[in-house]
Structures are given as structure tokens and as C-alpha cells.
Amino acid sequence: MLRPPHRKAQIPSAPTTSLHFATMVKLLSLAAAALSFSSAVVAVPSKWGGSSTTYFPVVDKWLNQKCPGKYQPCTERNIKVRKDFDSMAPAERKAYTDAINCLRAQPSQLDPKEYPSAINRYFDYAVVHVNKTRVVHLDGFFLIWHRMFLHVFEEDLRDTCGYTGAFPYWNWPATADNLRGAPIFDGSEYSMSGDGRYTNNASVVLSPTLSIPHGSGGGCILSGPFKGMNRTMNVVTNQFLLNGTQPPHSIYNKNETCLTRDLNTFAAQTWTNYTAVQVAVESPNLKVLEDRLNGVIGGGSLGIHSGAHFIMGAPASNIFVSAQDPIWYPMHTMLDRVYASWQIRHPDIANSVHGTMTAQNLPPSANVTLDTVIPDQGYFNMAPYTIGELISTTAGPFCYKYDLAI
């Protein structure tokens, strides 16, 4: 259980010799070149099969051998079910956004001199994500670190704010054709807030061969539970990603302004449609899956995960500071749902790992293994966890599944 520390906490800085994270510009130009993304609809996903809670037997077997007796078993009595936000009853949706606003009302546990942008407990998470960005993307930690970060945030909602409902995901393809009309973005009190005020912004140019037309907003969020919410960190320049240098500590300076969104149907229909998601979960191995999530460097398109970021516009489209927008959590719970669905479809390789300990292997580093310890989640979780302990959603510290498999 998470408990706020009694003193101000520090975030261990990412080693300056560690990950030279892929540039935002490159991330924006990520592509799965072999894919042809369309808006075609595939069959409705089926229910998760059977009554068993062991969906990843090869993973669970490894964990039981490595850590016998360390974790309580996951059973039908204690398993949590994560749900599509749009399928939840209005009262359930509001309970979730109320819990997020509850975290926003809690004091920060970070040193205000070191991290002035951490104005409350919610923004402590955003600061941690900024601090870890160059260590947990486009490498062997990406999927597993984000799985753990989501879990830590969910437990905080429960322990600190008494939230008892489902941890929701944003079903990207289900909303792709009607973003503003979907319950998650309709701007009602039961939504995750909607679009921003329209501004006459230009297209987003990602590369000489890729640009995204302006969406339907661009300004301050107009309505819903996060209307009036401010962001505290500016978009971080791509140059730190281009040259592989550590960003200056000034990125944590407090630069408070309204939270903005720019809902983008073009991005949604192009990169997060049903076909694109279905192709991703059918990937023959983990490397191909990650290419289809994040794209292939040097391509002229985006993957389904990077595409989802650009549905929202800034700051959610900025790899460093995207976690300031509360939509970040349902967005990445959907990412985890895609990963878990791929694992279920590929039980014999569900415990696969891929990649090194540095983004794009710059500088060159060792390959990760199931025994590799992941980067921590700041003061929220400093305990050392190996990749193998976190690779199953129904073993180790986890006990959850999704309402529908893909």
C-alpha cells in the first residue's frame, strides 16, 4: 500500500550516461512501414476466456520458481477488472475523475526548491515521468515500467483517495471516428473533459514527409471535471532528445498555464483504428509489437501508441510532459491492454523481453533479461523489481485483467 512519506522526497536523477532517449521528432515520425492503417472494423473482441486467473502460464511458472512464496496468489476473489471508460456507468466515471481531483488536492511530497512544478501529489507523478523519460522509452523497459507506473498510480487512488472502482482504459479505435461524441471526451461532468477552445494553429510538421493537420481545439479545456486545471511544465524541446544530452534542471521550473487539448480526428482515424490495433496484437514477436506501438525510426507515419498521443495535442503529445493531462492514464492503460492481449494470444512467448537498457541502444548497453531490475517510480515506489516479476498481470504484485481481450 502506498503511504505518503513524512518528509520531502527526492527523485533520483536518470544517469547522464544512461538512456539517450529517441527524439520527439523521431518519435513523431515513428512508423510501422509494413502496416496499412485504415478505419476498417474488425470483429468485436471476445470475453477473456474461462474462470482461471492464470492467463500467462509460462510467465507465472518462471515467477513461482524465482520468487517462491513472495507474492499472494491471484484468484477470482481478489482479481480486479479494468474497463473501457465509455462502458462504465456515469457515476463510476465520475468517481474516477473525482479521485484524480482528490490527488490534485493532496500536497506534493517533493522538495519545492528542486521541483517547483510539482504543485500537488498528482503533479508529483508528472514530474517523476519527466525525470524517467529518457530511461523508460524505446528500450527494454518501456512496456514493463509503464505497467508498474500505472499500478502505483491506481493504488494511490485507492489508498489516498478511497477509490474503489475500475481502473479505466481509453478504447482508442472505438472513439476514432467520433472523438467529441464519445463519453470520454464529450465534455460532460462524467467525461475526462473534452476539447480545448479552438485556436487557429498551423499543422504540426513532424518531418519532411509527415505532418498532422490542426485538430478541432488547441486552447484551454472548455468543460468537464478538468476545466480550469493548469499544467505547470512547458513542452520540453526536442533538442535534448536529438543530441542525447540530459535536459537542464530548469525543465522542472514552474510555468503554470491552462491545460490545453486539440482533439485530432485525422490522427485517430489514421493510427488508432481497429485494423491498426488488431494488426498490433497479432504481431509474431515482441519486437514487431513494439514497432507497431511506437513505429519504426525513420518512417513517415506513427505507431498506435505514438498516434494516440497526437490525438490529444500538446502537452499530451510531448513525450516528456504528457503525464500532466489526466488522459495520460487511460491512454496508457489501453497500451497495457494491447500488450496483455498480445501476451494472451502468444502464451509460449508471453515472457519475451526485447531491447537494451538504453533508448535505441545509445550508448550501447546490455540486453535486458527477466532478471534485470527496472528503473524505480520515484518516491512512490523505490523497491527493486525485476522485469520478470512484472511481466504477468496475474502474478507478482499484480492481480488484474481487462474486461475484453483484443
Residue, then its C-alpha position, 0 to 999 in steps of 0.5 A: m500500500l502506498r503511504p505518503p512519506h513524512r518528509k520531502a522526497q527526492i527523485p533520483s536523477a536518470p544517469t547522464t550516461s544512461l538512456h539517450f532517449a529517441t527524439m520527439v521528432k523521431l518519435l513523431s515520425l515513428a512508423a510501422a512501414a509494413l502496416s496499412f492503417s485504415s478505419a476498417v472494423v474488425a470483429v468485436p473482441s471476445k470475453w477473456g476466456g474461462s474462470s482461471t486467473t492464470y492467463f500467462p502460464v509460462v510467465d507465472k511458472w518462471l515467477n513461482q520458481k524465482c520468487p517462491g512464496k513472495y507474492q499472494p496468489c491471484t484468484e477470482r476473489n481478489i482479481k480486479v477488472r479494468k474497463d473501457f471508460d465509455s462502458m462504465a456507468p456515469a457515476e463510476r466515471k465520475a468517481y474516477t475523475d473525482a479521485i484524480n481531483c482528490l490527488r490534485a488536492q493532496p500536497s506534493q511530497l517533493d522538495p519545492k526548491e528542486y521541483p517547483s512544478a510539482i504543485n500537488r501529489y498528482f503533479d508529483y507523478a508528472v514530474v517523476h515521468v519527466n525525470k524517467t523519460r529518457v530511461v523508460h522509452l524505446d528500450g527494454f523497459f518501456l512496456i514493463w515500467h509503464r505497467m508498474f507506473l500505472h499500478v502505483f498510480e491506481e493504488d494511490l487512488r485507492d489508498t489516498c483517495g478511497y477509490t474503489g472502482a475500475f481502473p479505466y482504459w481509453n478504447w482508442p479505435a472505438t472513439a476514432d471516428n467520433l472523438r467529441g461524441a464519445p463519453i470520454f471526451d464529450g465534455s460532460e461532468y462524467s467525461m475526462s473533459g473534452d476539447g480545448r477552445y479552438t485556436n487557429n494553429a498551423s499543422v504540426v510538421l513532424s518531418p519532411t514527409l509527415s505532418i498532422p493537420h490542426g485538430s478541432g481545439g488547441g486552447c484551454i479545456l472548455s468543460g468537464p471535471f478538468k476545466g480550469m486545471n493548469r499544467t505547470m511544465n512547458v513542452v520540453t524541446n526536442q533538442f535534448l532528445l536529438n543530441g542525447t544530452q540530459p535536459p537542464h534542471s530548469i525543465y522542472n521550473k514552474n510555468e503554470t498555464c491552462l491545460t490545453r487539448d486539440l482533439n485530432t480526428f485525422a490522427a485517430q482515424t489514421w493510427t488508432n483504428y481497429t485494423a491498426v490495433q488488431v494488426a498490433v496484437e497479432s504481431p509474431n514477436l515482441k519486437v514487431l509489437e513494439d514497432r507497431l506501438n511506437g513505429v519504426i525510426g525513420g518512417g513517415s507515419l506513427g505507431i498506435h501508441s505514438g498516434a494516440h498521443f497526437i490525438m490529444g495535442a500538446p502537452a499530451s503529445n510531448i513525450f516528456v510532459s504528457a503525464q500532466d493531462p489526466i488522459w495520460y492514464p487511460m491512454h496508457t492503460m489501453l497500451d497495457r491492454v494491447y500488450a496483455s492481449w498480445q501476451i494472451r494470444h502468444p502464451d509460449i512467448a508471453n515472457s519475451v523481453h526485447g531491447t537494451m537498457t538504453a533508448q535505441n541502444l545509445p550508448p550501447s548497453a546490455n540486453v535486458t533479461l527477466d532478471t534485470v531490475i527496472p528503473d524505480q517510480g520515484y518516491f512512490n515506489m523505490a523497491p527493486y523489481t525485476i522485469g520478470e516479476l512484472i511481466s504477468t498481470t496475474a502474478g507478482p504484485f499484480c492481480y488484474k485483467y481487462d474486461l475484453a481481450i483484443 
